[in-house]
């Protein structure tokens, strides 16, 4: 009996979900050097060690298809997006895959749980939704322009074109392998970024929030990606909407930034005062009565001062303007 494991998926045109599912499986010790078989032959599928995105069965052990009429599984009860083969493999092996990608990096169980959820919502869930035909926008919303090419669209560019000279399964398998490596490289990059940058920033953001107590001004000694964490931390602590401004060093001076109403919004909870907007340097210092002012953006979402004391004073004055 051969010791080489086999991962099966369907033949023909391929998609981002099974391309990533196969990549994730091949990151596990069990399937590290596994052979990929692409077929819809039930007997051949049954002879393989694990089957994704084909076969009409899901048992969480060997079969990971999501096309069954009765299938409605999500990552957990808190999610509404039905899983694709990527989500199914992630649900059962995701934490093991993350640990494999981050080999040599020590993670507490709590941090692993946080990364598992974050990587799902920021990377995997979109693939699940795409493969299941779920739009992120209401059906009656008309886009004003075509968004940049998505990962699923990029994966589809690896499919041999209709007029390609090579149309046999060998050519499709070769292209599938390349597509799997492509989307897998983005997955690995995402995991590494969240583990090395996003997760430490979450710790710093939480410390800054706790240090602020009931103040509406969030103070950080140096810049780090705080915006993606603030809303979650406010929600966790039952203080949603508390912070109006954040102060941090930009390496040369200090910034005072108005907190947006949401993580993807350009609207501030409390923009810097309208009379300050678009004014710079000495003119701004005279207008505000605060020394060392550098600028306030025309939209009022951010301003700068040469000193920490000056930035803090700008935030305090803005609160009562």
C-alpha positions in Angstrom: 0.0 0.0 0.0 1.3 3.4 -0.9 2.2 5.8 1.9 1.4 8.8 -0.2 -1.9 10.4 0.8 -4.4 11.5 -1.9 -6.6 14.6 -1.8 -9.5 14.5 -4.2 -11.5 17.4 -5.6 -13.6 17.7 -8.8 -12.3 18.0 -12.3 -13.2 20.7 -14.8 -13.3 24.4 -14.0 -12.0 25.1 -10.5 -12.7 27.8 -7.9 -11.0 29.6 -5.1 -12.7 27.6 -2.3 -11.3 24.1 -3.3 -8.0 25.7 -4.4 -7.5 27.0 -0.8 -9.0 23.9 0.8 -6.4 21.7 -0.9 -3.6 24.2 0.0 -4.6 24.2 3.7 -4.7 20.4 3.8 -1.3 20.1 2.3 0.0 22.3 5.1 -0.9 19.6 7.6 1.6 16.9 8.4 -0.9 14.2 7.4 -1.2 15.6 3.9 2.1 17.4 3.5 3.2 15.6 0.3 -0.3 14.5 -0.8 -1.1 13.8 -4.4 -4.1 15.8 -5.8 -6.7 13.8 -7.8 -9.4 15.7 -9.7 -12.4 13.6 -10.7 -16.1 13.0 -10.2 -15.9 9.2 -10.4 -17.5 8.0 -7.1 -15.3 4.9 -6.9 -12.1 6.9 -7.5 -13.2 9.5 -4.9 -13.9 6.8 -2.3 -10.4 5.4 -2.8 -8.8 8.7 -1.9 -7.9 9.7 1.7 -9.9 12.9 1.8 -12.4 14.5 -0.6 -13.2 18.2 -0.9 -15.9 20.1 -2.9 -17.2 17.0 -4.6 -18.9 13.6 -3.8 -22.2 14.9 -2.3 -21.2 14.0 1.2 -19.9 15.8 4.4 -18.9 13.9 7.5 -16.1 16.1 8.9 -13.7 13.2 8.6 -13.1 12.2 5.0 -15.8 14.0 3.0 -16.1 17.8 2.8 -18.6 18.7 0.1 -21.1 21.5 0.6 -23.3 21.1 -2.5 -26.0 18.9 -0.9 -29.5 20.3 -0.9 -29.8 19.9 2.9 -26.4 21.4 3.7 -26.6 24.6 5.8 -23.5 24.5 8.1 -21.8 27.6 9.2 -18.5 28.0 11.1 -20.5 28.3 14.3 -23.9 29.5 15.5 -22.8 33.2 15.5 -22.3 33.1 11.7 -24.8 33.2 8.9 -22.6 32.5 5.9 -23.0 28.9 4.6 -19.6 27.2 4.3 -17.8 26.2 1.1 -15.1 23.6 1.0 -12.6 26.2 2.2 -14.8 26.9 5.2 -15.4 23.3 5.9 -11.7 22.4 5.9 -11.0 25.5 8.0 -13.7 24.6 10.5 -12.1 21.2 11.2 -8.4 21.9 10.6 -8.1 25.7 10.8 -6.3 26.0 14.1 -3.9 23.2 13.1 -3.2 24.9 9.8 -2.5 28.3 11.5 -0.1 26.6 13.9 1.6 24.9 10.9 2.0 28.2 9.1 3.3 29.9 12.2 5.8 27.1 12.9 8.2 28.1 15.7 6.0 30.9 17.0 4.6 30.4 20.4 0.8 31.2 20.7 -1.4 30.9 23.7 -4.7 29.1 23.2 -6.5 32.5 23.6 -4.4 34.1 20.9 -4.9 31.1 18.6 -8.7 31.3 19.2 -8.6 35.1 18.3 -6.6 34.5 15.2 -8.9 31.6 14.1 -11.9 33.9 14.2 -10.2 36.9 12.6 -8.7 34.9 9.7 -12.1 33.4 9.1 -14.0 36.8 8.9 -11.2 38.6 7.0 -10.3 35.9 4.5 -12.2 32.6 4.5 -15.8 33.9 4.9 -15.6 35.9 1.7 -14.6 32.8 -0.2 -17.5 30.9 1.4 -19.9 33.6 0.4 -18.6 33.9 -3.1 -18.8 30.2 -3.9 -22.4 30.1 -2.5 -23.5 33.1 -4.5 -23.9 35.4 -1.5 -23.4 39.1 -2.2 -21.9 41.4 0.5 -24.3 44.1 -0.7 -28.1 44.3 -1.0 -29.4 43.1 -4.4 -30.9 46.5 -5.2 -27.7 48.4 -4.8 -26.1 49.5 -8.0 -22.3 49.8 -7.9 -20.9 53.1 -9.2 -17.8 51.3 -10.6 -16.3 47.8 -10.9 -14.3 46.9 -7.8 -10.7 45.7 -8.3 -10.3 42.0 -9.1 -11.1 39.8 -6.2 -9.1 36.7 -5.1 -11.8 34.3 -6.6 -11.5 36.2 -9.9 -7.8 36.0 -9.8 -8.0 32.2 -9.2 -10.3 31.9 -12.2 -7.6 33.4 -14.5 -5.6 30.2 -14.0 -8.3 28.1 -15.7 -7.2 27.2 -19.2 -9.0 29.5 -21.7 -11.6 28.1 -24.1 -9.2 28.3 -27.0 -6.1 27.1 -25.2 -4.2 24.3 -27.0 -4.1 22.2 -23.9 -7.6 21.2 -22.6 -6.9 17.8 -21.1 -7.0 17.0 -17.4 -3.3 17.1 -17.1 -3.3 20.7 -18.2 -6.2 21.5 -15.8 -4.4 19.8 -12.9 -1.2 21.8 -13.6 -3.2 25.0 -13.6 -5.1 24.0 -10.5 -1.9 23.4 -8.6 -0.6 26.9 -9.6 -4.0 28.4 -8.5 -3.8 26.6 -5.2 -0.3 27.9 -4.6 -1.4 31.4 -5.5 -4.3 31.7 -3.2 -2.3 29.7 -0.5 0.5 32.3 -0.6 -2.1 35.0 0.1 -3.5 32.9 3.0 0.0 32.4 4.5 0.7 36.1 4.1 -2.6 37.0 5.9 -1.9 34.6 8.7 1.6 35.9 9.3 0.5 39.5 9.2 -2.3 39.0 11.7 0.0 37.0 14.0 3.0 39.4 13.8 1.3 42.8 13.5 -2.5 42.7 14.1 -2.5 40.6 17.2 0.2 42.6 19.1 -1.6 45.8 18.1 -4.8 44.5 19.7 -2.9 44.1 23.0 -1.5 47.6 22.8 -5.0 49.1 21.9 -6.6 47.3 24.8 -4.0 48.7 27.2 -4.5 52.2 25.8 -8.3 51.9 26.2 -8.0 50.7 29.8 -5.5 53.4 30.6 -7.9 56.1 29.3 -10.6 55.0 31.8 -13.6 57.3 31.0 -11.7 59.8 28.9 -12.9 60.4 25.3 -9.3 60.8 24.2 -7.2 57.6 23.4 -3.5 58.2 23.9 -0.8 56.1 22.4 2.9 56.6 22.7 3.6 55.5 19.1 1.6 54.7 16.1 0.2 51.1 15.6 -2.9 49.9 13.7 -5.4 50.8 16.4 -8.5 51.5 14.4 -9.3 47.9 13.5 -9.4 47.0 17.2 -11.0 50.0 18.9 -14.6 49.2 18.0 -14.3 45.6 19.1 -12.7 46.6 22.4 -15.3 49.3 23.0 -18.0 46.7 22.4 -16.4 44.1 24.7 -16.1 46.7 27.5 -19.6 48.2 27.0 -18.3 51.6 26.1 -19.2 51.9 22.5 -18.8 55.4 21.2 -16.7 56.6 24.1 -13.6 57.7 22.2 -13.7 60.8 20.0 -10.0 61.4 19.3 -6.8 59.4 19.3 -3.4 60.8 19.8 -0.2 59.2 18.7 3.4 60.0 17.5 4.1 59.9 13.8 7.9 59.8 14.4 8.4 63.6 13.8 5.5 65.1 15.7 2.1 64.1 17.1 -1.2 63.5 15.4 -4.7 64.0 16.8 -7.2 61.9 14.8 -10.9 61.9 15.0 -12.4 58.5 15.5 -14.7 57.4 12.7 -18.2 56.2 13.4 -17.3 52.7 12.2 -14.2 50.7 11.0 -14.9 51.3 7.3 -16.5 54.8 7.6 -15.1 58.1 6.6 -17.5 60.0 8.8 -16.0 61.1 12.2 -17.7 60.8 15.5 -16.6 64.4 16.2 -14.5 66.0 13.5 -12.0 68.7 14.4 -13.6 72.2 14.4 -14.6 73.6 11.1 -12.8 76.9 11.5 -9.5 75.0 11.9 -9.8 72.9 8.8 -7.4 73.6 6.0 -5.3 76.0 8.2 -1.6 75.4 8.8 1.4 76.3 11.0 1.5 79.8 12.5 -1.9 80.7 11.2 -3.4 77.7 12.9 -1.6 78.3 16.1 -2.9 81.9 16.2 -6.4 80.8 15.4 -6.5 78.1 18.1 -4.2 79.7 20.7 -2.2 76.5 20.8 1.6 76.6 20.1 3.3 74.4 17.6 0.3 73.5 15.4 1.2 72.0 12.1 -2.1 71.4 10.3 -5.7 70.3 10.3 -7.0 68.4 7.3 -9.7 70.1 5.2 -12.2 67.4 6.2 -11.3 67.7 9.9 -10.5 64.0 10.4 -6.9 64.6 11.5 -4.5 67.3 12.6 -0.9 67.6 13.8 1.2 69.3 16.3 4.9 69.3 16.9 4.5 68.3 20.6 2.4 65.8 22.6 1.2 68.6 24.8 0.0 70.6 21.8 -1.8 67.6 20.2 -3.5 66.9 23.5 -4.6 70.5 23.9 -6.0 70.4 20.3 -8.1 67.4 21.3 -9.3 68.9 24.5 -10.3 72.2 22.8 -12.1 70.3 20.0 -14.2 68.4 22.5 -15.7 71.7 23.9 -15.7 73.8 20.7 
